[in-house]
Amino acid sequence: MASNGNSPERPSVSESQEPLIQITAAHRRIFIEPIYYQQKIPNSLRAIYVRAGVVERLQQVLTLLPKDYSLLLYDGYRPFQVQQYLFSHFSKQVARIMPHATEQELLQATKKYVAMPSADAAHLAPHLTGGAIDITLADRQGKALNLGTAFDEMNEKSATRYFEHNPSENLEACRHRRLLYNCMPQAGFSNYAEEWWHYDFHNVAWARRVQAKTACYGAIQVTIQDHEIKEIRYQ
């Protein structure tokens, strides 16, 4: 899901208008499980869309993975309305976990796991660009493998490197996370350190982590009907 990167630098956005591509059965060894549609979240998408460049780089990842592995996508492009819903939902969860926290403490804790629903270039939520993906490793049939936590789980074990520091807790998960992490950056992705499943490409979060001055994926607005995209507008 992911917050924005933590760097104080603010890369500029030069929108490329690179198209959103729907992940389909034609993309071999890439499976989808549109988690927010399955959770019946309003305005969620029944399909998963990402920028064309993201699809190309996922194909590169597949060339790096052993052939017994595939990729499973939980989320890609996320409509603004869904980002709003998730931020509110996670804020309430955090408030239950931290009943004595101040409003500012609750905000910071929430932002650790979900970006604020902003389309402003300085605070752009990664999934609004089509350049962010939530991903895991799967077997040949698309069944998710053991990476140590559930997707969107809010605890310290979701941090990408947790099992590097505690391998005896779950050696299989440690190996799987290491495999995913070693392959994704080779194809150009950057990882959000608090979530093993979240990777970015060519958006502001990616640019901050790789110290690029410009991101070429800005926010995308869509018109949604029956959980499908009917119109796309690049910002």
VMD Tcl script that draws the C-alpha trace (Angstrom):
set ca {
  {0.00 0.00 0.00}
  {2.76 2.29 1.12}
  {3.41 5.78 2.16}
  {5.57 8.14 0.13}
  {9.35 7.98 0.47}
  {11.00 9.75 3.39}
  {13.53 11.86 1.49}
  {13.18 15.66 1.83}
  {13.96 16.04 -1.87}
  {11.00 16.81 -4.10}
  {11.43 15.47 -7.63}
  {9.46 17.22 -10.33}
  {6.82 15.38 -12.34}
  {6.89 15.39 -16.13}
  {3.88 13.27 -17.11}
  {4.71 10.92 -19.98}
  {1.08 9.90 -20.60}
  {2.33 6.34 -20.85}
  {-0.84 4.22 -21.01}
  {-2.39 2.11 -18.30}
  {-2.36 -1.57 -19.27}
  {-4.75 -4.17 -17.88}
  {-3.06 -7.33 -16.63}
  {-4.73 -10.28 -18.36}
  {-4.21 -13.99 -18.92}
  {-2.04 -13.04 -21.89}
  {0.64 -11.97 -19.42}
  {2.09 -15.39 -18.70}
  {3.30 -16.13 -15.14}
  {1.58 -12.95 -13.87}
  {-1.56 -13.62 -11.85}
  {-3.95 -11.18 -10.23}
  {-5.98 -11.10 -7.04}
  {-7.61 -7.63 -6.90}
  {-7.79 -7.54 -3.14}
  {-9.82 -4.37 -2.66}
  {-12.46 -5.47 -5.16}
  {-12.68 -8.78 -3.30}
  {-13.15 -6.79 -0.08}
  {-16.02 -4.94 -1.79}
  {-14.50 -1.51 -1.28}
  {-16.51 1.17 -3.12}
  {-15.02 2.28 -6.48}
  {-12.42 -0.51 -6.42}
  {-11.43 -2.08 -9.73}
  {-12.21 -5.67 -10.67}
  {-9.04 -5.76 -12.81}
  {-5.48 -4.61 -12.14}
  {-3.96 -1.84 -14.24}
  {-0.37 -0.58 -14.32}
  {1.65 1.60 -16.65}
  {3.06 -0.02 -19.78}
  {6.60 0.41 -18.47}
  {5.69 -1.50 -15.31}
  {4.45 -4.43 -17.41}
  {7.71 -4.46 -19.37}
  {9.75 -4.57 -16.19}
  {7.63 -7.29 -14.65}
  {8.48 -9.35 -17.71}
  {12.14 -8.69 -16.93}
  {11.60 -9.88 -13.37}
  {10.20 -13.15 -14.70}
  {13.40 -13.75 -16.67}
  {15.35 -13.41 -13.42}
  {13.14 -15.71 -11.34}
  {13.48 -19.49 -11.47}
  {10.85 -20.92 -13.82}
  {8.92 -22.57 -10.96}
  {7.96 -19.11 -9.67}
  {5.37 -16.63 -10.89}
  {4.18 -13.20 -9.76}
  {0.89 -12.41 -8.06}
  {-0.40 -8.82 -8.07}
  {-2.76 -7.59 -5.37}
  {-3.01 -3.98 -6.52}
  {-1.71 -1.56 -9.13}
  {-3.38 1.67 -10.16}
  {-5.69 2.75 -7.35}
  {-8.50 5.28 -7.83}
  {-8.43 8.36 -5.60}
  {-11.70 7.31 -3.93}
  {-10.18 3.98 -2.89}
  {-7.11 5.76 -1.50}
  {-9.43 7.94 0.59}
  {-11.33 4.90 1.87}
  {-8.14 3.02 2.79}
  {-6.61 5.99 4.61}
  {-9.76 6.40 6.69}
  {-9.97 2.64 7.34}
  {-6.34 2.33 8.45}
  {-6.64 5.49 10.58}
  {-9.43 3.84 12.54}
  {-7.40 0.66 12.95}
  {-4.41 2.62 14.23}
  {-6.63 4.53 16.68}
  {-7.80 1.22 18.16}
  {-4.23 -0.03 18.47}
  {-2.96 3.26 19.95}
  {-5.88 4.56 22.07}
  {-3.78 7.12 23.96}
  {-1.91 8.56 20.96}
  {-2.18 12.20 19.97}
  {-3.77 13.17 16.65}
  {-0.32 13.83 15.17}
  {1.00 10.47 16.40}
  {-2.00 8.70 14.84}
  {-1.43 10.50 11.55}
  {2.24 9.54 11.41}
  {1.48 5.92 12.33}
  {-1.19 5.71 9.63}
  {1.12 7.21 7.00}
  {3.59 4.41 7.71}
  {1.18 1.97 6.05}
  {-0.92 4.04 3.66}
  {-0.22 7.27 1.82}
  {-2.48 10.26 2.32}
  {-4.99 10.58 -0.53}
  {-3.16 13.39 -2.31}
  {-2.73 14.03 -6.04}
  {-0.42 16.99 -5.38}
  {3.02 16.37 -6.90}
  {4.82 17.10 -3.62}
  {2.84 14.47 -1.70}
  {1.62 12.21 -4.49}
  {0.18 8.89 -3.33}
  {2.17 6.26 -5.28}
  {-0.75 4.07 -6.38}
  {-2.53 7.03 -8.02}
  {0.16 7.01 -10.72}
  {-0.09 3.47 -12.05}
  {3.58 3.09 -11.18}
  {3.11 1.37 -7.81}
  {2.37 -2.32 -7.36}
  {1.61 -4.62 -4.44}
  {3.13 -7.95 -5.36}
  {4.18 -11.33 -4.03}
  {5.78 -14.52 -5.26}
  {3.57 -17.42 -6.31}
  {3.97 -20.96 -7.59}
  {3.31 -22.01 -11.21}
  {-0.45 -22.05 -10.60}
  {-0.49 -18.54 -9.10}
  {-0.84 -19.61 -5.46}
  {0.82 -17.14 -3.10}
  {3.94 -18.42 -1.35}
  {5.00 -17.86 2.24}
  {6.50 -14.39 2.68}
  {5.90 -14.21 6.39}
  {2.86 -11.96 6.78}
  {-0.45 -11.35 5.09}
  {-0.70 -8.54 2.58}
  {-1.46 -5.21 4.31}
  {-0.61 -6.63 7.75}
  {0.18 -3.78 10.13}
  {3.11 -4.90 12.26}
  {6.91 -4.88 12.34}
  {7.14 -8.19 10.46}
  {5.85 -6.47 7.31}
  {9.11 -4.53 7.00}
  {11.04 -5.92 4.04}
  {14.20 -6.75 6.00}
  {12.52 -8.09 9.16}
  {13.48 -11.72 8.52}
  {17.00 -10.73 7.49}
  {17.41 -9.74 11.14}
  {15.28 -12.64 12.45}
  {15.76 -15.48 9.94}
  {15.15 -18.28 12.42}
  {11.53 -17.11 12.86}
  {10.65 -18.05 9.29}
  {13.53 -19.13 7.08}
  {11.27 -19.88 4.11}
  {9.76 -16.39 4.21}
  {13.24 -14.90 4.51}
  {14.36 -16.73 1.36}
  {11.26 -15.74 -0.59}
  {11.51 -12.08 0.38}
  {15.19 -12.10 -0.53}
  {14.42 -13.61 -3.94}
  {11.72 -11.05 -4.71}
  {13.84 -8.17 -3.46}
  {16.89 -9.25 -5.44}
  {14.94 -9.51 -8.71}
  {12.72 -6.42 -8.57}
  {15.45 -3.73 -8.31}
  {17.40 -5.40 -11.12}
  {14.41 -4.63 -13.34}
  {14.27 -1.01 -12.14}
  {11.81 -1.11 -9.23}
  {12.39 0.37 -5.77}
  {10.93 -1.08 -2.58}
  {9.13 0.72 0.26}
  {11.06 -0.56 3.28}
  {8.05 -0.87 5.62}
  {6.14 -3.19 3.25}
  {7.80 -6.18 1.60}
  {5.04 -6.28 -1.06}
  {5.19 -2.66 -2.29}
  {7.37 -1.62 -5.24}
  {7.47 1.59 -7.29}
  {8.65 2.57 -10.75}
  {8.97 6.03 -12.32}
  {6.69 7.77 -9.80}
  {7.71 10.33 -7.17}
  {8.28 7.71 -4.47}
  {10.63 5.83 -6.82}
  {12.42 9.04 -7.81}
  {13.09 9.93 -4.18}
  {14.59 6.55 -3.39}
  {16.83 6.38 -6.46}
  {17.62 10.13 -6.24}
  {16.19 10.91 -9.65}
  {15.29 14.55 -10.26}
  {12.21 13.80 -12.36}
  {9.34 11.32 -12.19}
  {7.45 10.66 -15.42}
  {4.34 9.09 -13.86}
  {2.00 11.67 -12.35}
  {-1.49 11.22 -10.95}
  {-4.18 9.65 -13.11}
  {-7.88 10.42 -12.71}
  {-10.43 7.91 -13.94}
  {-14.16 7.61 -14.37}
  {-15.40 4.32 -12.90}
  {-18.54 2.42 -13.76}
  {-19.35 -1.03 -12.37}
  {-15.80 -1.36 -11.03}
  {-14.28 -0.77 -14.48}
  {-12.35 2.18 -15.90}
  {-14.37 4.08 -18.50}
  {-12.24 7.21 -18.94}
  {-8.64 8.14 -18.15}
  {-7.24 11.65 -17.57}
  {-3.53 12.30 -17.02}
  {-2.52 15.15 -14.74}
}
mol new
graphics top color blue
foreach p $ca { graphics top sphere $p radius 0.5 }
foreach p [lrange $ca 0 end-1] q [lrange $ca 1 end] { graphics top cylinder $p $q radius 0.2 }
display resetview
